[in-house]
């Protein structure tokens, strides 16, 4: 019998960790916002290494909305931003927003650029980029620490995150991350990142409790693998 009260709820812990980490250190202002009087030619004049999905529009320092770069590429370069004022998109974050809110905003608005605005007066502070937030998440132990990713599958009615946690800890393995990568009517798949003393013992323990186990040994992960783990985490957070 596993003690639910004593076992850590990793789903909640992950959300709490996001909540304590604000976007403030990642606010940029290298790319200036657009003024209503600017032309689309100015809006599209970007450094070669910058490809924002949107650009903030301001008037006397006050944020007015976001212009989608995809929507303006086929318009006349002489068109002024103010002519598209009714088409500006309405999303932003405050400087005190946390990484959880940033992740959700990037997904919800299909953007890689989000303006940061002071809630008390609407003044534009800067912006954050999806890649910077992704890199910040990759510094967390679930990405940065050496370990092995293990995939477990179990019937949906038998799924217990606390049981998985306790099996892992009892067998002298460090558990860096655990989240649901697939939730179906018949089965659940759980992605774990662990650092075991003896991998075979941990795997055998999971199997004794009815879990189907698959894994790839190796400490390092390629960038595309890390991106997939990031996407799995997004799905876990129900974005």
C-alpha positions in Angstrom: 0.0 0.0 0.0 1.4 3.4 -1.0 1.0 6.4 1.1 -0.5 9.2 -1.1 0.0 11.8 1.6 3.7 11.3 1.8 4.5 11.0 -1.9 5.2 14.1 -3.8 2.8 15.3 -6.4 5.2 16.0 -9.2 2.6 17.6 -11.5 1.8 20.2 -8.8 5.5 20.7 -8.1 6.3 21.5 -11.7 3.5 24.1 -11.8 4.8 25.6 -8.6 8.3 25.9 -9.9 7.0 27.8 -13.0 5.0 30.1 -10.7 8.1 31.2 -8.7 10.1 32.0 -11.9 9.0 35.3 -13.4 9.7 36.5 -16.9 11.5 39.7 -15.7 15.1 38.4 -16.4 14.1 37.6 -20.0 12.6 41.0 -21.0 14.3 42.5 -24.0 14.1 45.8 -25.8 16.6 45.5 -28.6 13.8 45.5 -31.2 11.9 48.8 -30.8 8.1 48.8 -30.9 6.3 50.3 -33.9 4.6 53.7 -34.0 1.3 54.2 -35.6 3.0 56.5 -38.1 5.5 53.9 -39.2 5.2 52.1 -42.6 5.1 48.4 -43.1 8.5 48.8 -44.8 9.9 49.9 -41.5 8.0 47.1 -39.7 9.6 44.5 -42.0 13.1 46.0 -41.8 14.5 43.4 -39.3 17.9 42.1 -38.4 18.7 38.9 -40.3 18.7 36.9 -37.1 15.3 38.1 -35.9 12.0 36.7 -37.1 9.3 37.7 -34.6 5.7 36.5 -35.2 4.4 39.9 -34.1 5.6 43.4 -33.3 4.1 45.6 -30.6 2.6 48.9 -31.6 2.7 51.9 -29.3 1.5 55.5 -29.1 3.4 57.8 -26.9 4.8 54.8 -25.1 1.4 53.2 -24.5 0.9 49.8 -25.9 -1.9 49.7 -28.6 -1.8 46.0 -29.7 0.3 43.6 -31.7 0.8 43.5 -35.5 1.0 40.0 -37.0 4.0 39.9 -39.3 2.5 37.2 -41.4 -0.5 39.4 -42.1 1.5 42.3 -43.5 4.0 40.6 -45.8 1.8 40.9 -48.9 0.6 44.4 -48.3 2.1 47.5 -49.8 5.2 48.6 -48.0 4.0 52.1 -48.0 0.9 51.2 -45.9 1.0 52.9 -42.4 0.6 50.8 -39.3 -2.3 53.0 -38.2 -4.3 51.8 -41.3 -4.2 48.3 -39.7 -5.2 49.5 -36.2 -8.4 47.5 -36.2 -6.5 44.3 -37.0 -4.0 44.5 -34.1 -4.1 41.5 -31.8 -4.7 42.0 -28.1 -2.3 39.9 -25.9 0.5 40.8 -23.6 2.0 39.9 -20.2 3.0 42.0 -17.2 6.6 42.1 -15.9 5.5 39.9 -12.9 4.1 37.1 -15.1 5.6 33.7 -14.4 7.0 31.2 -16.8 3.8 29.1 -16.7 1.9 32.1 -18.0 4.5 32.8 -20.7 4.4 29.2 -21.9 0.6 29.2 -22.1 0.6 32.6 -23.9 3.1 31.4 -26.6 0.9 28.3 -27.2 -2.4 30.1 -27.1 -1.5 32.9 -29.4 0.8 30.9 -31.7 3.4 33.5 -31.2 7.2 33.6 -30.5 7.1 37.2 -29.4 5.0 38.6 -26.5 5.0 42.2 -25.4 5.4 43.1 -21.7 3.2 45.9 -20.5 2.8 47.7 -17.2 -0.7 46.8 -15.9 -1.1 50.2 -14.1 -0.7 52.4 -17.1 -0.4 50.3 -20.2 3.2 51.4 -20.9 5.3 49.2 -23.1 8.3 47.7 -21.2 9.8 45.3 -23.7 9.1 41.8 -25.0 10.0 38.2 -24.4 10.9 35.6 -27.0 9.8 32.0 -27.0 13.4 30.7 -27.5 14.6 32.5 -24.4 11.9 30.9 -22.3 12.6 27.5 -23.8 16.3 27.9 -23.0 15.4 28.9 -19.4 13.3 25.8 -19.0 16.1 23.7 -20.4 18.2 24.8 -17.5 15.8 23.1 -15.1 16.9 19.7 -13.7 14.4 17.8 -15.9 16.4 19.0 -18.9 19.9 19.9 -17.6 20.8 17.1 -15.2 22.3 13.9 -16.5 19.9 11.0 -16.4 17.8 8.6 -18.4 14.3 9.2 -19.8 12.0 6.3 -19.2 8.6 5.8 -20.7 6.0 3.9 -18.7 2.6 2.6 -19.8 -0.1 1.5 -17.5 -3.9 0.9 -17.7 -5.7 4.2 -17.1 -7.5 2.8 -14.1 -4.2 1.8 -12.4 -2.4 5.1 -12.9 -0.9 6.6 -9.7 1.8 9.2 -9.9 2.5 8.8 -6.2 3.1 5.1 -6.7 5.5 5.8 -9.5 7.3 8.3 -7.3 7.7 5.9 -4.4 8.8 3.0 -6.6 11.5 5.2 -8.0 12.7 6.5 -4.6 12.6 3.2 -2.8 15.0 1.8 -5.5 17.5 4.5 -4.9 16.9 6.6 -8.0 16.7 10.3 -8.2 13.5 11.5 -9.9 14.0 14.8 -11.8 10.7 14.9 -13.7 7.5 13.0 -14.3 4.6 14.0 -16.5 1.9 12.5 -18.5 2.8 12.4 -22.2 -0.3 10.6 -23.4 -3.7 10.1 -21.7 -6.1 7.6 -23.3 -9.2 5.8 -22.3 -7.4 2.5 -21.9 -3.8 3.5 -21.0 -1.6 6.3 -19.8 2.0 7.0 -20.8 4.3 8.7 -18.4 7.7 10.2 -19.2 10.2 10.1 -16.3 13.7 11.4 -16.0 15.6 9.5 -13.4 19.2 9.0 -12.3 19.3 5.4 -10.9 22.1 3.7 -9.1 21.2 0.5 -10.9 18.9 0.9 -13.8 18.0 -2.8 -14.0 16.6 -2.8 -10.5 14.4 0.2 -11.1 13.1 -1.2 -14.4 12.4 -4.6 -12.7 10.5 -2.8 -9.9 8.3 -0.9 -12.4 7.6 -4.1 -14.2 6.6 -5.9 -11.0 3.9 -3.3 -10.5 2.5 -3.9 -14.0 4.2 -1.0 -15.9 5.4 -1.5 -19.4 8.9 0.1 -19.6 10.9 1.5 -22.5 13.9 3.7 -22.4 17.1 4.8 -24.1 20.3 4.8 -22.1 22.5 7.9 -22.5 23.0 11.1 -20.6 23.0 13.6 -23.4 20.0 14.8 -25.4 20.0 16.5 -28.8 18.2 19.8 -29.2 15.4 18.2 -31.1 14.9 15.6 -28.3 14.8 18.5 -25.7 12.3 20.3 -27.9 10.1 17.1 -27.9 10.3 16.9 -24.1 9.4 20.6 -23.9 6.3 19.9 -26.1 5.4 16.9 -23.9 5.6 19.3 -20.9 3.3 21.7 -22.7 0.7 19.0 -23.3 1.1 17.9 -19.6 0.3 21.5 -18.5 -3.0 21.3 -20.5 -2.2 24.3 -22.7 
